[in-house]
Amino acid sequence: MTSSIGFAFASPNAKDVREKHEQKLFEIDGISGVSVDESTNEIVVYTEDAEKGKKVPKSLDGINVKQEVIGKITALSTTTLSRTTSYNPVFGGISVGNPYITAGTLGLVTTLTLNGNQVALSNAHVLALDSRNRFLPKVTTPIYQPGVYDGGNNGDTIGYLYNYIPISFNNNRANNKADAAIATLTILGNVGDVLDADNINFYHISGTVTANVGDTVRKSGRTTDVTTGIVTSTSASVKVSYGGKWALFKDQIVVGTPGFSAGGDSGSAVDINGKFTGLLFAGSNTVTIVNKESNIIEQLGITI
Amino acid sequence: MAMTAQTQLPNQANNKAIEAARMVKERHENAIFNIDGVVGIGIGLSGTEPGKVVIEVYVKKPAHEMKRMVPEVLEGIPVEIVETGEFVAL
């Protein structure tokens, strides 16, 4: 009984009045927020600017309404980057390819030792081989980012095939050591930057290191993003299927962690603590095969 | 200095063993590749004996089928069969 009498005689409460009118207040254009100042029993309306505040009532149900200009409130969201759309400038870890294949990964933007010009590093079978595994002409073969499978076309040309390490196919005596190629860039690139696991930030690759059995390695690829794995062999010889052809590769790194890579990750730069250790190019259901940096860098004439 | 030397010793021993195994592997590589179902050969560490350097033979057929054809030891280096499946360009 006492409480009901208390209610009946209480002066209007700003909290209750605010709740009653909040929806109506937000319908006024230029209102960013509504609150209550309990110390003064007032309703507070936050506005984008003083002009827009003119439409706000001075009082509601006997409660004073005061205004504060705070500007427009925008959500502090960070946009994650898709690995299969086009970028300018380009960086490591995104879709790339010549017009005749599906898509692989742009491993790293690096520079030519000769003149410092920027180039994109990936696999030969991503940049330099057609769908029948024949080598394409240097200088005139365009490189799309993203690759054709991800919607890339002539308008997405980021540069041209510049150099590759030849691969000898269907040859038992072949001494292939790398499936690697570079393309010149006609747009800008971010040298050494690779898209990180959150698809927002970048990690940086600079310098090189030799992989040893037991090392933890990392890659950033078009399909499986950033993954880490353990090196289980560093001098493997493997027979790799190229859809109709095969090639024998020697002196390869084996990463024995299932799920380290999948189709489309070809060309990913593999690093140990930010130092380049190899180029991902092949795999089976359980392991991934990586070319050693020492069989790539000088052969292509690049500096990492 | 003493600490560094101590921690480096096992690695050096390991590298020596890996290099020795690599030379054995090279001598037998062609013969191993001629075995039907073999897709690769490498040097790694034993899956059963920690720290032991072994020659790994990668196969695309079930390991129990390959056991009859792949030697267990090459010039004193143990051989382990690893069922990887076929390697494809990704």
Chai-1 contact restraints between the chains, C-beta under 6 A:
chainA,res_idxA,chainB,res_idxB,connection_type,confidence,min_distance_angstrom,max_distance_angstrom,comment,restraint_id
A,H125,B,A89,contact,1.0,0.0,6.0,A-B,restraint_1
A,V213,B,L45,contact,1.0,0.0,6.0,A-B,restraint_2
A,T232,B,G44,contact,1.0,0.0,6.0,A-B,restraint_3
A,S233,B,G42,contact,1.0,0.0,6.0,A-B,restraint_4
A,S233,B,I43,contact,1.0,0.0,6.0,A-B,restraint_5
A,S233,B,G44,contact,1.0,0.0,6.0,A-B,restraint_6
A,S233,B,E56,contact,1.0,0.0,6.0,A-B,restraint_7
A,S235,B,R22,contact,1.0,0.0,6.0,A-B,restraint_8
A,S235,B,I43,contact,1.0,0.0,6.0,A-B,restraint_9
A,A236,B,G40,contact,1.0,0.0,6.0,A-B,restraint_10
A,A236,B,G42,contact,1.0,0.0,6.0,A-B,restraint_11
A,S237,B,E29,contact,1.0,0.0,6.0,A-B,restraint_12
A,S237,B,I41,contact,1.0,0.0,6.0,A-B,restraint_13
A,V238,B,G40,contact,1.0,0.0,6.0,A-B,restraint_14
A,V238,B,F87,contact,1.0,0.0,6.0,A-B,restraint_15
A,K239,B,V39,contact,1.0,0.0,6.0,A-B,restraint_16
A,V240,B,F87,contact,1.0,0.0,6.0,A-B,restraint_17
A,V240,B,A89,contact,1.0,0.0,6.0,A-B,restraint_18
A,S241,B,E86,contact,1.0,0.0,6.0,A-B,restraint_19
A,S241,B,V88,contact,1.0,0.0,6.0,A-B,restraint_20
A,Y242,B,A89,contact,1.0,0.0,6.0,A-B,restraint_21
A,V254,B,G42,contact,1.0,0.0,6.0,A-B,restraint_22
A,S261,B,L90,contact,1.0,0.0,6.0,A-B,restraint_23
A,G263,B,L90,contact,1.0,0.0,6.0,A-B,restraint_24
A,D265,B,L90,contact,1.0,0.0,6.0,A-B,restraint_25
A,S266,B,L90,contact,1.0,0.0,6.0,A-B,restraint_26
A,A282,B,F87,contact,1.0,0.0,6.0,A-B,restraint_27
A,A282,B,A89,contact,1.0,0.0,6.0,A-B,restraint_28
A,A282,B,L90,contact,1.0,0.0,6.0,A-B,restraint_29
A,G283,B,L90,contact,1.0,0.0,6.0,A-B,restraint_30
A,S284,B,T84,contact,1.0,0.0,6.0,A-B,restraint_31
A,S284,B,G85,contact,1.0,0.0,6.0,A-B,restraint_32
A,S284,B,E86,contact,1.0,0.0,6.0,A-B,restraint_33
A,S284,B,F87,contact,1.0,0.0,6.0,A-B,restraint_34
A,N285,B,G85,contact,1.0,0.0,6.0,A-B,restraint_35
A,T286,B,T84,contact,1.0,0.0,6.0,A-B,restraint_36
A,V287,B,T84,contact,1.0,0.0,6.0,A-B,restraint_37
